[in-house]
């Protein structure tokens, strides 16, 4: 929801703001209209470009550079929580007077969750006693390296999925994708390597083909098939496999455990004849 905000007249004279490019300054001001009453907002760059620059076709390619400028000067902080991107404006509540502020629904910034970690030495912006101090002066020793703050494999995978989606998706109604399904799959016992291989490959193929992907659950059947193909089939007991379940899986998904010999439809299949006939397979000699 867009909001009415205040710009103080001393803002253009700030040396800190003056060191930003004109495009970054405009972006900074426009961000004020979409952050909530605690100065926070969702921040996938594709979403920001569509909201703030609806008539500028090149904004999608340029906005990341403007955001980096603002972050380098301490005007904003970008961070990630559960695979979703957010930003906040430091000192927002100190310098914006908001009547009856609403409680933020956006997760707050905390150091360990920061997606783009830079170290700044704080210094007050010289905006005068009545000017909004919305950032901090960058020092000559600011660290520009951007390293993930969390080495957890699931976090890395979520970040890769989000970056791929933002880079290739052309769905303006869904500027980001929920990566929480990764937690569900790993809790169900799916191998993370299989999940990563399937999702990254199929998601990229779908997006490059111009198709809309609403949810990662779209790939669940493929992940399940890949997982089952790697593991031995479950059997009722050591003496007798559950032939009906195995033949059904072969018919529906085309997977058959090699230790049980030839699959249905091939000569030498060991499945009982009545079960083969139930699923439409003749008995090969």
C-alpha positions in Angstrom: 0.0 0.0 0.0 1.4 3.4 -1.0 1.7 6.0 1.8 2.1 9.7 2.1 5.6 10.7 3.5 7.4 13.8 4.3 10.6 15.2 2.6 12.3 18.0 4.5 13.6 21.0 2.4 17.2 20.3 3.6 17.2 16.9 2.0 18.7 18.0 -1.4 21.6 19.8 0.4 22.9 16.7 2.2 26.4 15.8 1.1 25.6 12.1 1.8 22.6 12.2 -0.5 24.6 14.3 -3.0 27.1 11.4 -3.4 24.3 9.2 -4.7 23.5 9.2 -8.4 20.3 10.9 -9.4 18.6 7.6 -10.1 19.5 6.3 -6.7 18.2 9.4 -5.0 14.9 9.1 -6.8 14.7 5.4 -5.9 15.4 6.3 -2.2 12.5 8.7 -2.1 10.2 6.4 -3.9 11.0 3.6 -1.4 9.5 5.8 1.4 6.1 5.4 -0.3 6.1 1.6 -0.1 7.8 0.9 3.2 5.5 0.3 6.1 5.2 2.5 9.2 8.3 0.9 10.7 10.4 1.5 7.5 10.3 -2.1 6.1 9.2 -3.6 2.8 9.5 -6.7 0.7 12.4 -6.2 -1.6 12.7 -8.6 -4.6 14.2 -6.2 -7.2 11.8 -7.4 -9.9 8.8 -6.4 -7.7 10.3 -3.0 -6.8 10.9 -2.2 -10.4 7.4 -3.1 -11.4 5.9 -1.1 -8.5 8.1 2.0 -8.7 9.0 2.2 -12.4 5.9 0.9 -14.3 6.7 3.0 -17.4 10.5 2.4 -17.5 11.4 -0.8 -19.4 15.1 -0.6 -18.4 14.4 -0.3 -14.7 14.4 -4.1 -14.3 18.1 -4.2 -15.4 19.2 -1.1 -13.5 17.5 -1.2 -10.2 20.0 -3.6 -8.6 22.7 -1.1 -9.1 20.7 1.7 -7.5 19.9 -0.5 -4.5 23.6 -1.3 -4.1 24.4 2.4 -4.1 21.8 3.0 -1.4 23.0 0.1 0.7 26.7 1.2 0.4 25.7 4.6 1.8 23.7 3.0 4.6 20.5 4.4 3.4 18.9 1.0 3.3 19.7 -2.5 4.6 18.8 -5.6 2.6 18.3 -8.9 4.2 16.7 -12.3 3.8 14.3 -14.3 6.0 13.3 -17.8 5.0 14.3 -17.3 1.4 12.3 -14.0 1.0 14.0 -10.6 0.4 13.3 -7.5 2.5 14.8 -4.1 3.1 14.5 -1.5 5.8 15.5 2.1 6.2 17.7 2.8 9.3 16.5 5.5 11.6 13.2 5.6 9.9 11.0 6.0 13.0 13.4 8.6 14.4 13.0 11.0 11.5 9.5 10.3 10.1 6.5 11.5 12.1 3.7 9.0 11.6 0.3 9.4 13.2 -1.1 6.2 14.6 1.5 3.9 13.0 0.5 0.4 12.1 2.6 -2.6 13.3 4.8 -4.0 10.7 4.0 -7.4 9.2 7.5 -7.6 7.7 10.3 -9.5 9.6 12.7 -7.1 11.2 16.4 -6.8 10.3 18.8 -8.8 12.5 22.5 -9.1 11.8 22.7 -12.9 11.1 19.9 -12.8 8.5 21.4 -10.1 6.4 21.7 -11.2 2.8 24.2 -8.6 1.7 26.6 -8.1 4.6 28.7 -5.0 4.6 30.5 -3.3 7.5 30.1 0.4 7.9 31.5 2.8 10.5 28.5 5.0 11.6 28.7 8.7 11.0 25.8 11.1 11.0 24.6 12.5 7.7 25.0 16.3 7.6 21.4 17.1 7.0 21.2 19.8 9.7 19.2 19.7 12.9 15.8 19.5 11.0 16.8 17.1 8.3 16.0 13.4 7.9 19.0 11.3 8.8 18.0 8.2 6.8 21.4 6.8 6.3 25.0 6.7 7.4 28.1 8.1 5.7 30.1 5.4 4.0 33.7 5.3 5.2 36.8 4.6 3.1 37.2 1.3 4.7 33.7 -0.1 4.1 33.8 -3.8 3.3 32.3 -4.4 -0.1 32.5 -8.2 -0.1 29.1 -9.8 -0.3 29.1 -13.3 1.3 26.1 -15.4 2.4 25.6 -15.1 6.1 24.5 -18.7 6.5 26.2 -21.8 5.0 23.3 -24.1 5.6 22.7 -26.0 2.3 19.0 -25.4 2.4 19.5 -21.6 2.7 21.9 -21.7 -0.2 19.4 -23.6 -2.3 16.6 -21.3 -1.4 18.8 -18.3 -2.4 19.7 -19.9 -5.7 16.0 -20.7 -6.5 15.0 -17.1 -5.6 17.7 -15.6 -7.8 16.8 -17.9 -10.7 13.1 -17.0 -10.4 13.8 -13.3 -10.2 16.1 -13.4 -13.2 13.9 -15.4 -15.5 10.2 -15.0 -14.4 8.0 -12.7 -16.4 5.0 -13.0 -14.2 4.2 -9.5 -12.9 1.5 -10.9 -10.5 4.0 -13.1 -8.7 7.3 -11.2 -8.2 8.8 -13.9 -6.0 8.4 -17.6 -5.2 7.9 -19.2 -1.8 10.9 -21.5 -1.1 9.4 -22.9 2.1 8.5 -26.1 0.3 12.2 -27.0 0.5 11.8 -27.4 4.3 8.7 -29.6 3.8 10.5 -31.9 1.4 13.6 -32.4 3.5 11.4 -33.0 6.6 9.7 -35.8 4.5 13.0 -37.4 4.0 13.8 -36.4 0.4 17.4 -36.1 -0.4 18.4 -32.4 -0.7 20.7 -33.2 -3.7 17.8 -34.7 -5.6 15.6 -31.8 -4.7 18.2 -29.3 -5.9 18.9 -31.1 -9.2 15.2 -31.5 -10.1 14.0 -28.0 -9.0 16.9 -26.0 -10.5 16.7 -27.9 -13.8 13.0 -28.0 -14.3 12.3 -24.5 -12.9 14.8 -23.0 -15.3 13.3 -24.9 -18.2 9.8 -23.8 -17.4 10.7 -20.2 -17.0 12.8 -20.1 -20.1 9.8 -21.5 -22.0 7.8 -18.5 -20.7 5.6 -20.6 -18.5 4.3 -19.4 -15.1 5.4 -21.4 -12.0 3.0 -20.7 -9.1 4.6 -23.0 -6.6 7.5 -25.3 -6.2 5.0 -28.1 -5.5 4.7 -28.2 -9.2 7.8 -30.4 -9.2 6.9 -32.7 -6.3 6.0 -35.7 -8.5 9.3 -35.5 -10.3 11.2 -35.3 -7.1 9.3 -38.3 -5.7 10.1 -40.3 -8.8 13.7 -39.4 -8.7 13.9 -40.3 -5.0 12.1 -43.6 -5.4 14.3 -44.6 -8.4 17.4 -44.2 -6.3 16.0 -46.3 -3.3 15.1 -50.0 -3.4 11.4 -50.7 -3.6 9.6 -51.4 -0.3 8.3 -55.0 0.1 5.7 -56.5 2.3 8.1 -59.0 3.7 11.4 -60.6 2.8 9.7 -63.5 1.0 7.0 -61.9 -1.1 7.1 -58.4 -2.7 3.9 -56.3 -2.9 3.5 -57.1 -6.6 0.3 -55.1 -7.0 1.9 -51.9 -5.7 5.0 -52.5 -7.8 3.1 -53.1 -11.0 0.9 -50.1 -10.3 4.0 -47.9 -9.9 5.5 -49.3 -13.1 2.3 -48.5 -15.0 1.9 -45.0 -13.6 5.5 -43.9 -13.3 7.7 -46.3 -15.2 10.0 -47.3 -12.3 10.8 -50.9 -11.5 13.3 -52.3 -9.0 16.0 -54.1 -10.9 16.6 -56.8 -8.2 13.1 -58.2 -9.1 14.0 -59.0 -12.7 12.3 -57.9 -15.9 9.5 -55.3 -15.6 5.8 -56.0 -16.6 5.4 -56.5 -20.4 8.8 -58.1 -20.7 9.7 -61.8 -20.9 10.5 -63.4 -17.6 8.6 -60.9 -15.4 8.0 -62.6 -12.0 4.8 -60.8 -11.1 1.8 -63.0 -10.7 -0.3 -63.4 -13.9 -3.5 -62.3 -12.3 -1.9 -59.0 -11.1 -0.3 -58.4 -14.5 -3.7 -59.0 -16.2 -5.4 -56.6 -13.8 -3.2 -53.8 -15.1 -3.5 -54.8 -18.7 -0.2 -56.6 -19.2 -0.1 -59.8 -21.1 2.2 -62.6 -20.0 5.2 -62.7 -22.2 6.8 -66.1 -22.8 
